[in-house]
Amino acid sequence: MGLVFGLFLPGIISSRLERVVSYEEAAALTGPEEGGDTVPAEGDPDYGLTFEVLPGAKHYDGPALARSMPIETKEAWLSWMRTNRNDNPAFLEKRWALAQDFVHTSELKRPEDVRAFLLAPREHFVREANKGREYADTWLPIGYGATITDPDVVAMMTTTLDIKSGDRVLEIGTGSGYQSAILSYLAQDVYTIEIIKPLYIETDKLYRDMENTYPSYGGISRKLGDGYYGWEKYAPFDKIIVTCAIDHIPPPLLKQLKPGGIMVLPLGPPQRQYIMEVKKEVAEDGTITLNRRDVYNGMGVKFIPFRDEMGSSHTAPGE
């Protein structure tokens, strides 16, 4: 596994890849007011962009599609993909090989997670500057100081969530869109929040462009805003996944997690984090117990920082 991923901060990525805006520029606009979408006025540079996208009539049963896909052999899977999907055949063998690697390392455990991984075309989420490395087991820059996470870590975090098809799942840090694409084959109710405005716009367009071929992406509810505060309007959530580094569990996210729910997040100081599974248990008297597990048993990782709308890291109170 690549031990260091997601460490690109503004100014570090070479300008030959893409201009990197500051967090002040990128996160200048907050999310929508509670109770409705924010639609900028005509003449505003953001006119025509809705900052809260909900699936509505486009809701699609991605988990049902996943269940119909055979994974017993590569030949059966390839035959099904060629008949039922429109994926670029040049990438199918690589996707299958990577999934099998993660099955062997137990980073993909359940058949549901294997199917979701095999249905998500990573080649569409890796940005142009890194074409040719679509299925390399490493993080890759996607601009704006962000990265697409190592596929093995994506697999491990997905497996740890233990998602059921009826779950409501919240992702903090939409990024490239790859993780929520995988989630859309595990649960119909997927919500994702991104704070970097141009990245939000870019990934929202990517979903829109792909939803005719991959209709479950049209069912991903997405929002521009500070994920630290979750998405209270649609809480509670059965599962929450955080894809940026923080040194504490955000209280608003914990509040929005159902009793018995699971949160997976990279927890620790800026220098190194550990991917933690946090299970929330609530006793009859209202006492909350958090059961934590380091899913990689002490192996450290690095994600980009969990930033607020002013570009500062969300750190523990008093620090």
C-alpha positions as CSV (number, residue, x, y, z in Angstrom):
1,M,0.0,0.0,0.0
2,G,1.2,3.5,-0.7
3,L,1.8,4.9,2.8
4,V,1.7,8.6,1.8
5,F,-1.3,9.8,-0.1
6,G,-3.4,12.9,-0.3
7,L,-0.6,15.2,1.0
8,F,-0.7,17.7,-1.8
9,L,-1.4,21.2,-0.5
10,P,-1.9,24.3,-2.5
11,G,1.3,25.4,-4.2
12,I,3.0,22.0,-4.1
13,I,1.5,20.6,-7.3
14,S,3.5,21.7,-10.3
15,S,1.9,24.4,-12.4
16,R,2.4,22.2,-15.5
17,L,-0.4,19.9,-14.2
18,E,-3.0,22.6,-13.3
19,R,-3.2,26.0,-11.7
20,V,-3.7,25.5,-8.0
21,V,-5.9,28.0,-6.3
22,S,-5.6,28.9,-2.7
23,Y,-8.2,27.6,-0.2
24,E,-9.3,31.2,0.3
25,E,-10.2,31.4,-3.4
26,A,-11.5,27.8,-3.7
27,A,-13.8,27.9,-0.7
28,A,-14.9,31.5,-1.0
29,L,-18.6,30.5,-1.4
30,T,-20.4,28.6,1.3
31,G,-23.1,26.0,0.9
32,P,-26.8,26.7,0.5
33,E,-29.1,28.1,3.2
34,E,-31.0,25.5,5.1
35,G,-34.3,24.8,3.4
36,G,-33.4,25.1,-0.2
37,D,-31.0,25.3,-3.1
38,T,-28.9,28.4,-3.6
39,V,-29.2,29.7,-7.2
40,P,-26.9,32.6,-8.0
41,A,-28.5,35.6,-9.7
42,E,-28.0,36.3,-13.4
43,G,-24.7,38.2,-14.0
44,D,-23.1,36.4,-11.1
45,P,-20.1,34.2,-12.3
46,D,-21.8,31.2,-10.7
47,Y,-25.2,31.9,-12.4
48,G,-26.8,28.6,-13.5
49,L,-25.0,26.5,-10.9
50,T,-27.0,24.8,-8.2
51,F,-25.0,24.2,-5.1
52,E,-27.1,21.5,-3.7
53,V,-28.0,18.6,-6.0
54,L,-30.5,16.0,-5.0
55,P,-31.5,12.9,-7.1
56,G,-35.3,13.4,-7.2
57,A,-36.8,11.4,-10.1
58,K,-33.3,10.2,-11.1
59,H,-33.0,7.9,-8.1
60,Y,-31.7,4.5,-9.3
61,D,-31.2,1.2,-7.6
62,G,-27.4,0.7,-7.9
63,P,-27.3,-2.1,-5.4
64,A,-29.7,-4.1,-7.4
65,L,-27.5,-3.7,-10.5
66,A,-24.5,-4.8,-8.5
67,R,-26.3,-8.0,-7.2
68,S,-27.1,-9.0,-10.8
69,M,-23.4,-9.0,-11.7
70,P,-21.5,-12.4,-11.6
71,I,-18.1,-12.3,-10.0
72,E,-17.3,-16.0,-9.6
73,T,-14.9,-16.0,-12.5
74,K,-13.2,-13.3,-14.5
75,E,-14.7,-14.8,-17.7
76,A,-18.2,-14.6,-16.4
77,W,-17.7,-11.0,-15.2
78,L,-16.1,-9.9,-18.4
79,S,-19.0,-11.4,-20.4
80,W,-21.6,-9.6,-18.2
81,M,-19.7,-6.3,-18.4
82,R,-19.5,-6.4,-22.2
83,T,-23.2,-7.2,-22.5
84,N,-24.6,-4.9,-19.9
85,R,-22.2,-2.0,-19.6
86,N,-20.4,0.4,-21.9
87,D,-17.0,0.5,-20.1
88,N,-13.8,0.9,-22.1
89,P,-12.7,-2.8,-22.5
90,A,-9.0,-1.7,-22.3
91,F,-9.5,-1.2,-18.5
92,L,-11.5,-4.2,-17.6
93,E,-8.6,-6.6,-17.1
94,K,-6.8,-4.1,-14.9
95,R,-9.8,-3.4,-12.8
96,W,-10.4,-7.1,-12.2
97,A,-6.7,-7.7,-11.3
98,L,-6.7,-4.9,-8.8
99,A,-9.9,-6.1,-7.2
100,Q,-8.5,-9.6,-6.8
101,D,-5.4,-8.2,-5.2
102,F,-7.6,-6.5,-2.6
103,V,-9.6,-9.7,-2.0
104,H,-6.3,-11.5,-1.2
105,T,-5.2,-8.7,1.2
106,S,-8.8,-8.7,2.8
107,E,-9.1,-5.0,1.9
108,L,-12.2,-6.2,0.0
109,K,-14.1,-8.8,2.0
110,R,-17.7,-8.9,1.2
111,P,-19.0,-9.9,-2.3
112,E,-21.1,-6.6,-2.2
113,D,-17.9,-4.6,-1.9
114,V,-16.1,-6.5,-4.6
115,R,-19.1,-5.9,-7.0
116,A,-19.2,-2.2,-6.1
117,F,-15.4,-1.8,-6.8
118,L,-15.7,-3.7,-10.1
119,L,-18.6,-1.5,-11.3
120,A,-16.8,1.9,-10.6
121,P,-14.7,3.0,-13.6
122,R,-11.7,4.6,-12.0
123,E,-10.4,5.7,-15.4
124,H,-13.2,8.4,-15.5
125,F,-12.2,9.9,-12.1
126,V,-8.4,10.1,-12.7
127,R,-7.8,13.5,-14.2
128,E,-6.2,14.1,-17.6
129,A,-2.7,14.8,-16.2
130,N,-2.5,11.2,-14.9
131,K,-3.9,9.2,-17.7
132,G,-2.0,6.0,-18.0
133,R,-2.0,5.5,-14.3
134,E,-5.7,4.8,-13.8
135,Y,-5.2,1.5,-12.0
136,A,-1.9,2.2,-10.3
137,D,-2.2,1.4,-6.6
138,T,-1.3,4.9,-5.5
139,W,-2.8,8.3,-4.9
140,L,-2.8,10.8,-7.7
141,P,-3.3,14.6,-7.8
142,I,-6.6,15.9,-9.1
143,G,-5.9,19.7,-8.8
144,Y,-6.8,22.3,-6.2
145,G,-4.6,20.7,-3.6
146,A,-6.6,17.5,-3.6
147,T,-6.0,13.9,-4.6
148,I,-7.8,10.7,-5.6
149,T,-7.0,8.2,-2.8
150,D,-5.1,5.0,-3.3
151,P,-7.5,2.3,-4.6
152,D,-6.5,-0.1,-1.8
153,V,-7.3,2.5,0.9
154,V,-10.7,3.2,-0.9
155,A,-11.3,-0.5,-0.8
156,M,-10.4,-0.9,2.9
157,M,-12.5,2.1,4.0
158,T,-15.5,0.9,1.9
159,T,-15.3,-2.6,3.4
160,T,-15.0,-1.3,6.9
161,L,-18.3,0.7,6.5
162,D,-20.2,-2.6,6.1
163,I,-22.9,-0.9,4.0
164,K,-26.4,-2.4,3.6
165,S,-28.5,-1.5,0.6
166,G,-31.0,0.4,2.8
167,D,-28.4,2.5,4.5
168,R,-28.2,6.3,4.3
169,V,-24.5,7.1,3.7
170,L,-22.7,10.5,4.1
171,E,-19.3,11.1,2.5
172,I,-17.2,14.1,3.6
173,G,-14.9,15.2,0.8
174,T,-16.3,14.4,-2.6
175,G,-13.0,15.0,-4.3
176,S,-12.7,13.2,-7.6
177,G,-16.1,11.5,-7.2
178,Y,-14.6,7.9,-7.2
179,Q,-15.5,7.0,-3.6
180,S,-19.1,8.1,-3.9
181,A,-19.4,6.3,-7.2
182,I,-18.5,3.1,-5.4
183,L,-20.9,3.9,-2.6
184,S,-23.7,4.3,-5.1
185,Y,-23.6,0.6,-5.9
186,L,-23.9,-0.3,-2.2
187,A,-26.7,2.1,-1.1
188,Q,-29.3,4.1,-2.9
189,D,-29.1,7.0,-0.4
190,V,-25.6,8.5,-0.9
191,Y,-24.9,12.1,0.2
192,T,-21.5,13.8,-0.4
193,I,-20.1,17.2,0.6
194,E,-17.1,19.1,-1.0
195,I,-15.7,22.4,0.3
196,I,-13.4,23.3,-2.6
197,K,-15.7,25.2,-5.0
198,P,-13.9,24.5,-8.4
199,L,-13.5,20.8,-7.5
200,Y,-17.2,20.6,-6.6
201,I,-18.1,22.2,-9.9
202,E,-15.8,19.8,-11.8
203,T,-17.0,16.6,-10.2
204,D,-20.6,17.7,-10.4
205,K,-20.2,18.1,-14.1
206,L,-18.5,14.7,-14.3
207,Y,-21.4,13.0,-12.6
208,R,-23.9,14.8,-14.9
209,D,-21.9,13.8,-18.0
210,M,-21.8,10.1,-16.9
211,E,-25.2,9.5,-15.5
212,N,-26.8,8.4,-18.8
213,T,-24.2,5.5,-18.9
214,Y,-23.9,5.1,-15.1
215,P,-27.4,6.1,-13.8
216,S,-26.6,5.5,-10.1
217,Y,-24.4,8.6,-10.2
218,G,-27.5,10.7,-10.9
219,G,-28.7,9.5,-7.5
220,I,-25.7,10.9,-5.5
221,S,-26.9,13.9,-3.5
222,R,-24.1,16.5,-3.4
223,K,-23.5,19.8,-1.8
224,L,-20.9,22.5,-1.6
225,G,-20.0,23.4,1.9
226,D,-18.1,22.6,5.1
227,G,-18.5,18.9,5.8
228,Y,-17.5,19.4,9.4
229,Y,-21.1,20.2,10.1
230,G,-22.5,17.3,8.1
231,W,-25.8,17.6,6.4
232,E,-28.3,17.9,9.2
233,K,-31.3,18.2,6.9
234,Y,-30.9,14.6,5.8
235,A,-29.6,13.1,9.1
236,P,-29.4,10.7,10.7
237,F,-27.0,8.6,8.7
238,D,-26.3,4.9,9.1
239,K,-22.7,5.3,7.8
240,I,-20.3,8.2,7.5
241,I,-17.0,8.2,5.7
242,V,-14.5,11.1,6.0
243,T,-11.8,11.4,3.4
244,C,-9.7,14.2,4.9
245,A,-7.5,14.2,7.9
246,I,-8.6,15.5,11.3
247,D,-7.3,15.1,14.9
248,H,-10.7,14.5,16.5
249,I,-14.1,13.2,15.6
250,P,-16.3,16.1,14.6
251,P,-19.2,16.4,17.1
252,P,-21.8,17.3,14.5
253,L,-21.0,14.2,12.5
254,L,-21.1,12.1,15.6
255,K,-24.5,13.6,16.4
256,Q,-25.8,12.8,12.9
257,L,-24.6,9.2,13.1
258,K,-27.4,6.7,14.0
259,P,-27.0,4.6,17.1
260,G,-25.3,1.4,15.9
261,G,-23.8,3.4,13.0
262,I,-20.3,3.3,11.7
263,M,-18.0,6.2,10.9
264,V,-14.6,5.7,9.1
265,L,-12.1,8.5,9.1
266,P,-8.3,9.2,9.0
267,L,-7.7,10.4,12.6
268,G,-4.5,11.9,13.9
269,P,-2.2,15.0,13.8
270,P,-1.1,16.5,10.4
271,Q,2.1,14.4,10.3
272,R,0.3,11.0,10.3
273,Q,-3.1,9.6,10.7
274,Y,-4.7,6.2,11.3
275,I,-7.8,5.0,9.6
276,M,-10.2,4.5,12.4
277,E,-13.5,2.6,12.5
278,V,-15.8,4.3,15.1
279,K,-19.0,2.5,16.1
280,K,-21.6,4.5,18.0
281,E,-23.6,2.7,20.7
282,V,-26.3,4.4,22.8
283,A,-27.5,2.9,26.0
284,E,-31.0,3.1,27.3
285,D,-30.1,5.9,29.6
286,G,-28.7,7.9,26.7
287,T,-25.0,7.3,27.4
288,I,-23.0,7.2,24.2
289,T,-20.1,4.7,23.8
290,L,-17.6,4.9,21.0
291,N,-15.9,1.7,20.0
292,R,-12.8,2.5,18.0
293,R,-10.6,0.2,15.9
294,D,-7.5,1.0,13.8
295,V,-8.3,-0.8,10.6
296,Y,-4.7,-1.0,9.5
297,N,-3.3,-2.1,12.9
298,G,-0.9,0.8,13.4
299,M,0.0,1.6,9.8
300,G,0.0,5.3,9.4
301,V,-1.3,7.2,6.4
302,K,-1.6,10.9,5.3
303,F,-4.6,12.6,3.9
304,I,-5.1,16.2,2.9
305,P,-6.3,18.3,5.9
306,F,-9.9,18.8,6.9
307,R,-10.3,22.5,6.1
308,D,-13.0,25.0,7.0
309,E,-14.4,27.6,4.6
310,M,-11.5,30.0,5.5
311,G,-8.9,27.5,4.6
312,S,-7.9,26.7,8.2
313,S,-7.6,23.2,9.5
314,H,-10.4,21.9,11.8
315,T,-8.4,21.2,14.9
316,A,-9.5,20.1,18.4
317,P,-10.8,22.9,20.6
318,G,-8.0,24.8,22.4
319,E,-5.3,23.8,20.0
